[in-house]
Amino acid sequence: MVRAVPLLLSGALALSLSACAGNQASSLAIRKPQAAAAPATPAAPTQTGRPGTSVPALGFAATAPKVDDAFPLRQSFRPAFASKLAGRSIPVSRLSDIKLENREVVLTFDDGPVPGKTRRILAALDEAGVGATFLMVGAMANAYPAIAREVAARGHTIGTHTQSHRNLAHLSDEAAMAEIRAGQRSVAAALAPAGFEPAPFFRFPYLADRPSLRQRISEEGIVAIDVDVDSKDYFHATPDAVKDRTLLSLEMHGRGIILFHDIHERTAAMLPGLLAGLERRGFKVVRLVPPGNPPLVASLQPAATPAI
Ligand SMILES: [Zn+2]
């Protein structure tokens, strides 16, 4: 496992947020287990990203919705459609379940959702027919709940990444757990209207963990998603540079969990090329899903006619 250099994302996130409000909600295909036969209904109008919407910068302690302290976590997994690049789904209830074969990769996107980027990333993933894991910041899910729901509705796995992207290494275990739980509640609240729940997957901001915290979250059934290949998409670079170094790093590792951030323009820009490069090199994109959410038989058929 590599450790990324510490990220100074709070500022970047605040910048991203202020720079790209302007998306609107789109329809969601809602999958609610108890209403599986019901037709999809359009998403309710939301406060997502309208110009002038007040957006909490990260670091701002957004008010968490009032829910039980018990983690409300199941998952929002919906099977992927047929794709040459799509690999298997791995049910994950503990870290040791993540055993990648040679040429298998997992795509992870941290720090969103955010208007203007997350949906472009969803479009690229749809085009390639692959699933990813989004580790969402609670404050971002509070600010852009419709985008969070759209990520779930498109069948991706959603985990969490604290409420406000604080460096947990600077907090006591108790304070850190409070940050983690608040982030989970926020993401759960964003997804709930569409009948989805986040997976009990978590990534440490700045990859700053410690054994006692890992133990705590493990005891609560949460899986810390580590990183094998860091795209370093948070550094200034051209999209091609990000793509090329990620592919090069993957060639060296042969497999791995890749760290991206769905808050950066360069990440959205390079993703189609990266996915094409993965396919050319014979990689498979595998997905991490919570146990008890096996792909449905329907996954053997394309979920939708691909755009031509
Ligand atoms: Zn992060």
Residues whose N, C-alpha, C, O or C-beta is under 5 A from the ligand:
A	BS01	ZN	D110 D111 P205 Y206
